[in-house]
């Protein structure tokens, strides 16, 4: 038996038949391409492949493809807006005395002020705002920040904390020229300042945006980080309406474009080249960027700068009330369907609200027909109006809606609150009477030295109780329970029982602590 296999008739592996089919396919493809070229670009069917791929029309197609594939970038926007950004250098007033606690820190803010606390927590290792250095007894504090022109005649915006208290302000433009600047006005509440640069009437300037940015929009931060000069970083809008504890007018845009020391006062641009915000603060345990920065919105900048330019200061409307948010517990206690509006903790004596009949426990739900979401929104809305303006407030008063008309006063520069209750007012007093199931004991305020004549004073709080969870402490004075004034422990119990009878889940108490009044919704135990 022949076990050999004849391979002579098999195709050669060096020249496979597939190579023949590939050539045929290529020829077919070339004819198809030539036909398409003739139909679309007017090529002759007899044009060679070389003619086809070297034609002007094909080159144009290649260029368009390259444009689509190339990353867009921000070079065009940066080239247009960067000349409007300036570096701001200041010499601060010489420090002559240290703080009471012996701290010689060179922070330009008053000890205990909101901005001082913010930078102590989020600023550099020494607690200074980004860009400030120097300090100590008898030393000159030098600062570096950023800013930008808003008009061709030299008006520029920066941060209040960059120039506040400065002896001398110099700015350096993008082309390297240095000018002396004058501080026109500052606003501590929004941390904005307006300066004026002399020497030219043709400065390149930036436009403040008219519309609010959306979360996710691109943002470009331009400034003078670490004194390096004009630097550009990019990111997105991370959040809006941020409250960083600086005050009732906090409404910051949060961005993740890297912002570092020296960027303070610099602009945050949108992709149209308009300023969406002014960079003012960073969250930074180390002093460098960690991707969380805060910018003052353009609409706030417009309002403040207009007043600074006109009169060097900012006047805000004022209705004269202590307000607090309406929580879900408070809304339930007041019979409200939604936790919205601003709860009046206490109207200030002789203020516009008190004169118009607004009382503690009222909830302001709208201003001039526009709904008020929370206490911060009410403060911003009223603060954005001019003193002397007439406003219409929608108020929920003891379960009934009513309209109150009043004329705004002017917000005082400082509002002093005198403490009626000492921290130790509850010490040395009798144990008082226990309030059932709330975990605290109370006594008539007029029986405790320093507690005043109204309400009942808290003499003891169980640390594991509902009262402790809501922040009650010894020395607090309860003025009202369930909308009724109380003067004895018995009246407190009666008000609580009435709330239970009405199937309330919580009872609302008006409490005075450290001279400030607030409402607290305390949950009621069943049974």
C-alpha positions in Angstrom: 0.0 0.0 0.0 1.4 3.4 -1.0 1.2 5.6 2.0 2.9 8.7 0.4 0.8 11.8 -0.3 1.4 13.7 -3.5 1.6 17.5 -2.8 2.5 18.5 -6.4 -1.0 19.6 -7.3 -1.5 21.8 -4.2 -1.1 25.6 -4.6 2.2 27.0 -3.4 2.3 28.6 0.1 4.6 31.3 -1.3 2.1 32.5 -3.8 -1.4 31.8 -2.4 -4.5 32.2 -4.5 -5.8 34.8 -2.1 -3.2 37.2 -3.5 -4.9 37.0 -6.8 -8.3 37.8 -5.3 -6.7 40.7 -3.4 -5.5 42.3 -6.6 -8.9 41.9 -8.1 -10.5 43.5 -5.1 -8.1 46.4 -5.2 -8.9 47.0 -8.9 -12.6 46.9 -8.1 -12.2 49.3 -5.2 -10.2 51.7 -7.3 -13.0 51.8 -9.9 -15.6 52.4 -7.3 -13.6 55.3 -5.7 -13.0 56.7 -9.2 -16.8 56.6 -9.9 -17.6 58.3 -6.6 -15.0 60.9 -7.3 -16.5 61.5 -10.7 -20.0 61.8 -9.2 -19.1 64.0 -6.2 -16.0 66.0 -7.1 -16.2 65.9 -10.9 -13.2 63.6 -11.5 -12.8 61.9 -14.8 -13.3 58.1 -14.7 -10.0 57.8 -16.5 -8.2 59.7 -13.7 -5.3 57.7 -12.2 -5.3 56.9 -8.4 -2.4 59.4 -8.1 -4.6 62.2 -9.6 -7.4 61.2 -7.3 -5.5 61.4 -4.0 -3.6 64.5 -4.9 -6.5 66.6 -6.1 -7.4 69.9 -4.3 -10.8 68.6 -3.4 -9.3 65.6 -1.6 -6.8 67.9 0.2 -9.7 70.0 1.4 -11.4 66.9 2.7 -8.3 65.9 4.6 -8.0 69.4 6.1 -11.6 69.2 7.4 -11.0 65.8 8.9 -7.9 67.1 10.7 -9.9 70.1 12.1 -12.5 67.7 13.5 -9.9 65.4 15.0 -7.8 68.2 16.5 -8.6 69.1 20.2 -10.4 72.4 20.4 -8.4 74.0 23.3 -8.8 77.5 24.7 -6.0 79.4 23.0 -8.2 81.7 21.0 -10.2 82.7 24.1 -7.0 83.1 26.3 -5.4 85.3 23.6 -8.4 87.6 23.7 -8.9 87.9 27.4 -5.5 87.5 29.1 -4.4 91.2 28.5 -7.3 92.4 30.7 -5.9 90.5 33.7 -3.5 92.3 36.1 -1.2 91.4 39.0 -1.9 93.3 42.2 0.8 94.0 44.7 0.2 95.8 48.0 2.1 97.0 51.1 -0.2 96.6 54.0 -0.2 98.9 57.1 2.4 98.1 59.6 1.3 96.0 62.5 2.0 97.6 65.9 0.4 95.2 68.4 -0.3 91.5 68.7 -3.6 89.9 69.4 -4.8 89.4 73.0 -3.8 85.7 72.9 -0.2 86.5 71.9 -0.7 85.5 68.3 1.3 87.7 66.0 -0.4 86.4 62.8 -0.5 88.9 60.0 -4.1 88.1 58.9 -5.7 91.4 57.8 -9.1 90.3 59.2 -10.5 91.1 62.6 -10.0 88.2 65.0 -13.1 86.1 65.0 -14.6 87.6 61.9 -16.1 85.2 59.3 -13.3 85.7 56.8 -10.7 85.2 59.5 -12.3 82.0 60.6 -12.6 80.8 57.0 -8.9 81.3 56.2 -7.9 79.8 59.6 -9.7 76.7 58.4 -9.1 76.7 54.7 -6.1 79.0 54.1 -2.4 78.4 54.1 -0.5 76.8 57.0 -0.3 80.2 58.7 -4.0 80.9 58.2 -3.4 83.8 55.8 -5.4 84.5 52.7 -3.7 83.2 49.4 -0.9 85.6 48.5 -0.3 87.3 51.8 3.1 87.1 53.6 5.0 88.8 56.3 3.5 90.1 59.5 4.3 90.1 63.2 4.8 93.1 65.5 6.2 96.1 63.7 6.6 94.4 60.3 5.2 95.5 56.9 2.8 92.9 55.4 3.2 92.5 51.7 0.5 91.0 49.6 0.1 89.7 46.1 -3.2 89.0 44.3 -4.9 89.4 41.0 -7.5 91.5 39.3 -8.9 92.6 35.9 -9.9 95.8 34.1 -13.6 96.4 33.6 -13.2 99.6 31.6 -10.7 101.1 29.2 -10.1 104.1 31.6 -8.5 101.9 34.2 -11.2 100.7 36.6 -10.4 97.2 37.9 -11.9 94.7 40.2 -10.0 92.7 42.8 -10.8 91.2 46.3 -11.3 93.3 49.4 -8.9 91.2 51.4 -6.2 91.8 48.8 -6.2 95.6 49.2 -8.0 96.3 52.5 -5.8 98.5 54.7 -3.1 98.9 52.0 -0.7 101.8 52.1 0.3 101.3 48.5 -1.2 99.4 45.6 0.7 98.6 42.4 -0.6 96.7 39.4 1.4 95.0 36.6 -0.3 94.5 33.3 0.1 91.6 30.9 2.7 93.5 28.9 4.9 94.0 31.9 4.1 97.7 32.6 3.6 98.8 36.2 1.1 101.4 37.4 0.1 102.9 40.8 -3.6 102.2 41.7 -6.0 104.0 44.0 -8.6 102.1 46.0 -12.0 103.5 45.1 -14.1 101.4 47.5 -14.3 98.1 49.2 -17.1 95.8 50.4 -16.2 93.4 53.2 -19.5 91.5 53.1 -18.8 90.2 49.5 -15.0 90.6 49.6 -14.9 92.8 46.5 -12.9 96.0 45.9 -12.8 98.5 43.0 -9.4 100.2 42.2 -8.5 102.8 39.6 -5.3 102.8 37.6 -4.1 106.1 36.0 -1.8 106.4 33.0 -3.9 105.3 30.1 -7.4 105.4 28.7 -7.0 102.4 26.4 -6.6 99.5 28.8 -7.9 96.1 27.5 -10.9 95.2 29.7 -13.2 92.2 30.3 -17.0 92.0 30.2 -19.0 90.7 33.1 -21.3 87.9 32.0 -25.1 88.5 31.9 -26.1 84.9 32.4 -25.4 82.4 35.2 -23.1 79.5 34.4 -24.5 76.0 34.4 -22.9 73.2 36.4 -20.5 71.4 34.1 -19.7 74.5 32.0 -16.0 75.1 31.1 -14.2 77.8 33.2 -10.8 79.4 32.8 -9.1 80.9 35.8 -6.5 83.6 35.0 -4.3 85.2 37.6 -1.0 85.6 39.4 -0.5 82.4 41.4 2.5 82.4 43.7 3.6 85.7 42.1 4.5 84.0 38.9 2.6 86.4 36.7 -0.2 85.7 34.2 -1.2 82.0 34.4 -4.2 80.2 32.9 -5.8 77.1 34.3 -9.0 75.3 33.1 -11.8 73.3 34.7 -15.5 73.2 35.1 -18.2 74.7 37.2 -18.6 72.1 40.0 -21.5 73.7 42.0 -23.4 76.9 42.5 -25.0 78.7 45.5 -22.2 77.6 47.9 -22.3 78.9 51.5 -18.8 78.9 53.1 -19.9 80.6 56.3 -18.7 84.1 55.4 -22.1 85.7 55.9 -25.7 85.8 54.8 -24.8 87.0 51.3 -22.7 83.9 50.5 -23.7 82.6 47.0 -20.4 81.3 45.6 -19.7 79.5 42.4 -17.6 76.4 43.0 -15.0 75.6 40.3 -12.3 72.9 40.0 -9.9 75.0 37.8 -6.7 75.1 39.8 -6.6 78.3 41.9 -3.7 78.9 44.1 -2.2 81.6 46.4 -2.1 84.9 44.5 -5.2 84.0 42.3 -7.4 86.0 44.7 -9.3 88.7 42.8 -8.6 87.2 39.4 -11.4 86.4 36.9 -13.0 83.1 36.1 -13.9 83.3 32.4 -16.5 81.3 30.4 -15.8 80.0 26.9 -17.2 83.2 25.5 -14.5 85.2 27.1 -16.8 86.8 29.7 -16.2 86.9 33.4 -18.6 84.5 35.2 -17.0 85.2 38.6 -14.2 86.6 40.7 -12.0 84.0 42.5 -12.0 84.7 46.2 -11.2 81.6 48.3 -9.9 78.1 48.1 -10.3 75.0 50.1 -6.8 74.0 50.8 -5.4 72.2 53.9 -1.9 72.6 52.4 -2.1 76.0 50.8 -2.1 74.7 47.2 -5.0 73.8 44.9 -7.0 70.7 45.6 -9.6 71.4 43.0 -12.1 73.3 45.1 -12.2 77.1 44.6 -15.0 79.7 45.1 -15.9 82.6 42.9 -18.2 85.5 43.4 -20.9 85.5 40.7 -20.8 88.2 38.0 -24.3 89.5 38.9 -23.1 90.2 42.4 -20.0 91.9 41.1 -22.0 94.1 38.8 -24.3 95.3 41.7 -21.5 95.9 44.1 -19.0 97.6 41.7 -21.7 100.0 40.5 -22.2 101.3 44.0 -18.5 101.4 44.8 -17.9 103.4 41.7 -20.7 105.8 42.5 -20.1 106.4 46.2 -17.2 104.3 47.3 -19.4 102.0 49.6 -22.3 99.7 49.4 -25.8 100.4 50.9 -28.1 97.5 51.4 -31.8 97.2 52.2 -32.8 96.1 55.7 -36.0 95.0 57.3 -34.6 94.4 60.8 -35.3 90.8 61.7 -33.3 87.8 63.0 -34.2 85.0 60.6 -33.5 81.2 60.4 -34.3 78.4 58.0 -37.6 76.5 58.1 -36.7 72.9 58.7 -39.1 70.0 58.1 -39.7 69.8 61.9 -40.5 73.5 62.1 -42.7 73.3 59.0 -44.6 70.4 60.6 -45.0 72.4 63.9 -46.4 75.4 62.0 -48.7 73.3 59.8 -46.8 74.1 56.6 -46.8 71.7 53.6 -43.3 72.6 52.5 -40.2 73.6 54.4 -39.7 76.9 52.6 -39.4 80.6 53.5 -37.6 82.4 56.3 -38.7 82.1 59.9 -38.6 85.3 61.9 -36.8 84.5 65.2 -37.1 88.0 66.5 -37.9 91.4 65.0 -35.5 94.1 66.0 -36.9 96.9 68.1 -38.0 99.9 66.0 -36.9 98.2 62.8 -39.1 98.3 59.6 -40.5 94.8 60.2 -41.5 95.5 63.8 -43.2 98.8 62.8 -45.1 96.9 60.1 -46.4 94.3 62.6 -44.2 91.3 61.8 -43.8 89.1 64.9 -41.6 86.3 66.1 -42.8 83.0 64.6 -44.0 84.6 61.4 -42.6 83.1 58.2 -41.8 85.3 55.2 -42.7 83.4 52.1 -42.3 85.9 49.3 -40.9 89.3 48.4 -42.8 91.4 45.8 -44.5 88.3 44.6 -41.3 86.2 44.2 -41.2 83.1 46.4 -38.5 83.0 49.1 -36.8 79.6 49.2 -34.9 80.0 52.5 -33.4 82.5 54.9 -30.3 83.1 52.9 -32.3 83.9 49.8 -34.4 86.4 51.8 -31.2 88.1 53.0 -29.7 88.3 49.5 -33.0 89.6 48.0 -33.5 92.3 50.6 -29.8 93.2 50.6 -29.8 93.7 46.9 -32.5 96.4 47.2 -31.9 100.1 47.9 -32.7 101.6 51.3 -36.0 103.5 51.1 -37.5 101.1 48.6 -41.1 99.9 49.2 -41.6 96.2 49.3 -44.5 93.8 49.7 -43.9 90.7 51.9 -46.1 87.6 52.0 -46.1 86.4 55.6 -47.6 83.3 57.3 -48.9 84.6 60.6 -50.3 82.1 63.1 -51.4 79.9 60.3 -52.9 82.6 58.2 -51.5 84.3 55.0 -51.2 88.0 55.0 -49.5 90.8 53.0 -47.3 93.3 54.8 -46.1 96.5 53.1 -43.0 98.3 54.5 -40.2 100.6 53.5 -36.7 99.3 53.7 -34.2 100.8 56.1 -30.4 100.8 55.6 -28.4 97.8 56.8 -26.2 99.0 59.7 -22.4 98.5 59.3 -22.5 96.6 62.6 -25.4 95.0 64.4 -24.7 94.6 68.1 -26.5 92.0 70.1 -26.4 92.4 73.8 -26.5 89.2 75.8 -29.3 89.1 78.3 -28.2 85.8 79.7 -24.8 85.0 81.2 -23.2 81.7 80.4 -23.4 80.8 84.1 -26.9 82.0 84.7 -28.2 78.6 85.4 -25.5 77.7 87.9 -26.4 78.0 91.6 -30.1 77.9 90.8 -32.5 75.3 92.0 -32.8 72.2 89.9 -36.1 73.4 88.7 -39.0 71.3 87.4 -38.6 68.4 85.0 -40.2 68.7 81.6 -41.6 65.2 80.8 -39.9 63.2 78.0 -37.8 66.2 76.7 -34.9 65.5 79.0 -34.5 69.0 80.6 -35.5 70.8 83.7 -36.7 74.4 83.8 -37.4 77.2 86.3 -39.1 80.6 86.0 -36.6 83.0 84.6 -37.3 85.6 87.2 -36.2 83.2 89.9 -32.7 82.9 88.4 -30.2 85.7 88.7 -29.3 87.2 85.3 -31.9 85.2 83.3 -34.3 88.1 82.8 -38.0 88.4 83.7 -39.6 86.5 80.8 -39.8 82.8 80.1 -38.3 79.8 81.8 -34.6 79.1 82.1 -33.1 75.7 81.4 -31.3 74.5 84.5 -30.3 71.0 83.5 -30.2 69.0 80.3 -29.9 65.2 79.9 -27.0 64.7 77.4 -28.9 61.8 75.8 -32.2 63.5 75.5 -34.1 65.1 72.6 -33.4 68.5 74.1 -29.6 67.9 74.0 -29.8 66.8 70.4 -31.5 70.0 69.5 -28.8 72.1 71.1 -30.4 73.1 74.4 -27.9 73.9 77.2 -28.0 75.3 80.7 -28.8 79.0 80.8 -31.0 79.0 77.6 -34.3 80.8 78.2 -37.5 79.4 76.6 -39.8 82.2 75.8 -42.6 80.5 73.9 -43.8 76.9 73.3 -46.3 76.2 70.6 -46.8 79.9 69.9 -47.7 80.7 73.5 -45.7 82.6 76.0 -44.5 80.5 79.0 -43.4 81.6 82.5 -43.6 78.4 84.5 -42.8 74.7 84.0 -46.6 74.0 84.2 -47.3 76.3 81.2 -44.5 74.4 79.3 -46.2 71.1 80.0 -49.6 72.4 79.0 -48.3 73.7 75.7 -46.6 70.3 75.0 -49.8 68.4 75.8 -51.8 70.7 73.5 -49.4 69.9 70.7 -49.8 66.2 71.3 -53.6 66.6 71.3 -53.3 68.3 67.9 -51.3 65.2 66.7 -48.2 67.3 66.2 -44.9 65.3 65.7 -42.9 68.2 67.3 -43.5 71.4 69.2 -41.9 74.7 68.3 -40.1 76.6 71.0 -38.7 80.1 70.9 -35.4 80.1 72.7 -33.0 82.9 73.7 -29.4 82.0 73.9 -26.5 84.5 74.3 -28.8 87.4 73.4 -29.9 85.8 70.1 -33.4 84.3 69.6 -34.1 81.2 67.5 -36.9 78.7 67.0 -36.3 75.0 67.8 -38.6 72.2 66.8 -38.4 69.5 69.5 -39.8 66.1 68.6 -42.6 64.8 70.9 -42.5 61.3 72.3 -45.8 59.5 71.9 -47.8 58.3 74.8 
